[in-house]
Amino acid sequence: MSQAIRFDYSHARAFVQSDEWEKLAKPIFQAHEMLHKRTGPGSNYLGWIDWPVQYDRAEYTRIKRIAARIQADSDVLLIIGIGGSCLGAKAALDFLNHSFYNLLPASKRSTPEIHFVGNNISPVYLAHLMEVLEGKRVSINVISKSGTTLEPAIAFRLFRDWLEKRLGREEARKRIYVTTDKARGALRKLAECEGYETFVIPEDIGGRFSVLTPVGLLPIAVSGVDIDALLQGAADARMNYLVPDIEENPCYQYAGIRNILYGKGKQVEVVVNYEPRFRSFAEWWKQLFGESEGKDGKGLFPASAEFSADLHSLGQYIQDGVRLLFETVISVKRPAIDVRIQPEGEEVDGLHFLSGKTMNDVNQKAFAGTMLAHVDGGVPNLVVEIPEATAYYLGGLFYFFQKACGISGYLLGINPFDQPGVEAYKANMLALLGKPGYELQKAELEVRLRGK
Ligand SMILES: O=P(O)(O)OC[C@H]1O[C@H](O)[C@H](O)[C@@H](O)[C@@H]1O
């Protein structure tokens, strides 16, 4: 099976001694064994490893059928979810669809507009969205593994009510699709009570590893993307990244080198793209690595930058600021479209040297020039390259990073599959809101807020 992803760490090699690289072989092998033999921490959450070939075929067929129904009867699909229950779908939608998907006229897009809500607590965002939806045929896909996350729960309460007021309870029921745990949580109970169509988030797959389950697949399919190709890309990646040998496995090389760089004080990994369509992918990647590795006082801080825009804002810091960064550039070899630059007439803009070149030529040179400048400035650069921005290659990328994350977490000596730290803010918020059972905590927090 040919490697769809090219991983190039030659621009980081100068920062790594050869014995450091060699010393990694054993820990990488051990991390591989822990993942595949399910002997490491968090081993109840490894369902994603074989998911691309072991998914529920009947449910998959139903996803396609329901996606076709939503395409036929809706102007808008509203996705309600947060974190792992929205970032993967958003990553894929932005990466694979038209840059202005929602703005395309009906003559250019036969699939519904897709909007996200429940991923913040902003009343302004919510009210503005309701204005945009007025007069449109709306379907809702509410996604929550726990079924109890406050942000999507509030949004769902409001939009369910919004839909029922317009269509009546019966009609609204036919337009609400619930993706949640197969047995647990308030959302599952409600779905059963109301008779909503439901999809299952597998118990052994955590939110940030769930993009290839119904969590991502239903919204992605509604937008018209070929989900067979997406899964195939992931299934091929599963085979491609199976060898427990760092010399032969680019996914493990990525995990290994970021671990070495981290050990040398490079505490921030900046994922960089030169294509705005990668923006949401970076958000997905940030949750994947941030929640997986940031614990026990350890972990690289995952950040992102979009070049060349951010070269004009963050560029100065990256080149000359505190030397705590390394960059991972995600690059697409051939853009779907290219545009030729043809300066004409008198050379008033001084751009005749670009004559005959394309935008992609310029973008690639910006990439190469920036990479070398940053390496000279002490910022190691890693490159993850795919040939084209297609569903197949995106499926491979999702899998590449998920697996690298599992290996990387084990190299770091933490459990990459839990997120205990996320609860701290939730408990405070619920206490401050007066949830029964939190009375003591509420009183203590209020004293602190008053500054006493
Ligand atoms: O799918 P849900 O249960 O609603 O969870 C949504 C998100 O919120 C939580 O707080 C977790 O930290 C995330 O890992 C999760 O993806």
The ligand as a Tripos MOL2 file, in Angstrom:
@<TRIPOS>MOLECULE
LIG
   16    16     1     0     0
SMALL
NO_CHARGES

@<TRIPOS>ATOM
      1 O1        -19.6240   14.7040   23.4590 O.co2     1 LIG1
      2 P1        -19.7180   15.3260   24.7950 P.3       1 LIG1
      3 O2        -19.9010   14.3250   25.8870 O.co2     1 LIG1
      4 O3        -20.7880   16.3990   24.8330 O.co2     1 LIG1
      5 O4        -18.3480   16.0300   25.0990 O.3       1 LIG1
      6 C1        -17.8760   17.1200   24.3730 C.3       1 LIG1
      7 C2        -16.4880   17.5180   24.8470 C.3       1 LIG1
      8 O5        -16.5560   18.0640   26.1270 O.3       1 LIG1
      9 C3        -15.8500   17.5550   27.1990 C.3       1 LIG1
     10 O6        -15.7800   18.4660   28.2120 O.3       1 LIG1
     11 C4        -14.5220   16.9070   26.9280 C.3       1 LIG1
     12 O7        -13.4380   17.5370   27.5190 O.3       1 LIG1
     13 C5        -14.2430   16.6970   25.4650 C.3       1 LIG1
     14 O8        -13.3240   15.6560   25.3360 O.3       1 LIG1
     15 C6        -15.4950   16.3880   24.7260 C.3       1 LIG1
     16 O9        -15.1900   16.1510   23.3690 O.3       1 LIG1
@<TRIPOS>BOND
     1     1     2 2
     2     2     3 1
     3     2     4 1
     4     2     5 1
     5     5     6 1
     6     6     7 1
     7     7     8 1
     8     7    15 1
     9     8     9 1
    10     9    10 1
    11     9    11 1
    12    11    12 1
    13    11    13 1
    14    13    14 1
    15    13    15 1
    16    15    16 1
@<TRIPOS>SUBSTRUCTURE
     1 LIG1         1 GROUP 0 **** ****
